[in-house]
Amino acid sequence: MHTLHRIKAYLNHWLDAVDAHSLHSPFLYELYTQVIKQESLPDPAIEKLRKKLLNDHRMIAVDDLGAGSKHADSHQRLISEIAHHSLTTPAFASLYDRLATYFNARIIVELGTSLGITSLYLAREAERKVYTFEGSPALAEIATISFEFAGSNNITLIEGNIDQTLPYLLTGLPKVDMVFMDANHRYEPTVRYFELLVRRTHEHSLIIIDDIHDQAEMEKAWRTVQRHPLVYTTIDLFRCGLVFVNPALSKQHYAW
Ligand SMILES: C[S@@+](CC[C@H](N)C(=O)[O-])C[C@H]1O[C@@H](n2cnc3c(N)ncnc32)[C@H](O)[C@@H]1O
């Protein structure tokens, strides 16, 4: 079901996709040519850590508070299997790092830490402060060890169900510059978390939503986000969606 859905979604995306020549807005042209289409340069130290996790065959108990894994029915999961199936790829993690640099993001929120690999990319520059949320104590523990191992002291991991932890954290935070939503891939929580987060953004903030075509519920959530009154331009990169809330941009949706 998921596979068929993804093939259909990919074909639609491919038919809608545009290239640099069709981009008349200087903002979008620059974003496309200087960030999105730039070569990915995965961080060697972070990738070494990913490799370690890919070869870690210890079993851990994971209570997934989200949509769960397509690749596991049991609560017992191998760390290697999580590293293989649940993490953002090096190319996209490196893109998120470039986006954070390009938009000069200082306060970054990541929903869904898992093993902490993408958090490390988001925290690559010391001036950034990353708040990352994870509901599974076993994953939070491994991620914390990864952050210590990598010497990152600009990441705060908030353990617990995002339903409770996100509203609490947001009340104490200044405006958020960048958000990476990669936790509960269901319609209702995605839209609810988006609603909370979008109200804490400023006009130059960027919200990234992962897996927008992964399943029908996420497609529906993506369409709801595109129609949101605070949302102007959106860009569908198939793997994820970029959301811009700057009223100076037109109300337009692109597929790249
Ligand atoms: C796809 S993984 C995150 C991957 C990570 N962002 C990366 O790219 O490396 C999703 C994570 O979100 C967590 N999660 C899902 N729903 C949650 C919730 N309601 N509260 C807290 N964590 C949640 C899961 O435990 C899982 O580890």
The ligand as a Tripos MOL2 file, in Angstrom:
@<TRIPOS>MOLECULE
LIG
   27    29     1     0     0
SMALL
NO_CHARGES

@<TRIPOS>ATOM
      1 C1         11.7640    9.1760   11.7710 C.3       1 LIG1
      2 S1         12.3860    9.1550   13.3850 S.3       1 LIG1
      3 C2         13.3300   10.6390   13.4750 C.3       1 LIG1
      4 C3         14.5790   10.6050   12.6680 C.3       1 LIG1
      5 C4         15.5260   11.7660   12.8950 C.3       1 LIG1
      6 N1         14.8670   13.0410   12.7500 N.3       1 LIG1
      7 C5         16.6680   11.7080   11.8940 C.2       1 LIG1
      8 O1         16.5110   12.2150   10.7830 O.co2     1 LIG1
      9 O2         17.7130   11.1380   12.2400 O.co2     1 LIG1
     10 C6         10.9390    9.6020   14.3120 C.3       1 LIG1
     11 C7         11.1560    9.6210   15.8180 C.3       1 LIG1
     12 O3         10.0870   10.3500   16.4080 O.3       1 LIG1
     13 C8          9.7680    9.7760   17.6560 C.3       1 LIG1
     14 N2          8.3650   10.1300   17.9500 N.ar      1 LIG1
     15 C9          7.2730    9.8310   17.2070 C.ar      1 LIG1
     16 N3          6.1670   10.3210   17.7970 N.ar      1 LIG1
     17 C10         6.5560   10.9540   18.9440 C.ar      1 LIG1
     18 C11         5.8830   11.6550   19.9580 C.ar      1 LIG1
     19 N4          4.5490   11.8290   19.9340 N.pl3     1 LIG1
     20 N5          6.6110   12.1720   20.9720 N.ar      1 LIG1
     21 C12         7.9710   12.0180   21.0020 C.ar      1 LIG1
     22 N6          8.6770   11.3600   20.0560 N.ar      1 LIG1
     23 C13         7.9770   10.8340   19.0300 C.ar      1 LIG1
     24 C14         9.9830    8.2760   17.4500 C.3       1 LIG1
     25 O4         10.2510    7.6390   18.6790 O.3       1 LIG1
     26 C15        11.1470    8.2400   16.4760 C.3       1 LIG1
     27 O5         12.3720    8.0590   17.1350 O.3       1 LIG1
@<TRIPOS>BOND
     1     1     2 1
     2     2     3 1
     3     2    10 1
     4     3     4 1
     5     4     5 1
     6     5     6 1
     7     5     7 1
     8     7     8 2
     9     7     9 1
    10    10    11 1
    11    11    12 1
    12    11    26 1
    13    12    13 1
    14    13    14 1
    15    13    24 1
    16    14    15 ar
    17    14    23 ar
    18    15    16 ar
    19    16    17 ar
    20    17    18 ar
    21    17    23 ar
    22    18    19 1
    23    18    20 ar
    24    20    21 ar
    25    21    22 ar
    26    22    23 ar
    27    24    25 1
    28    24    26 1
    29    26    27 1
@<TRIPOS>SUBSTRUCTURE
     1 LIG1         1 GROUP 0 **** ****
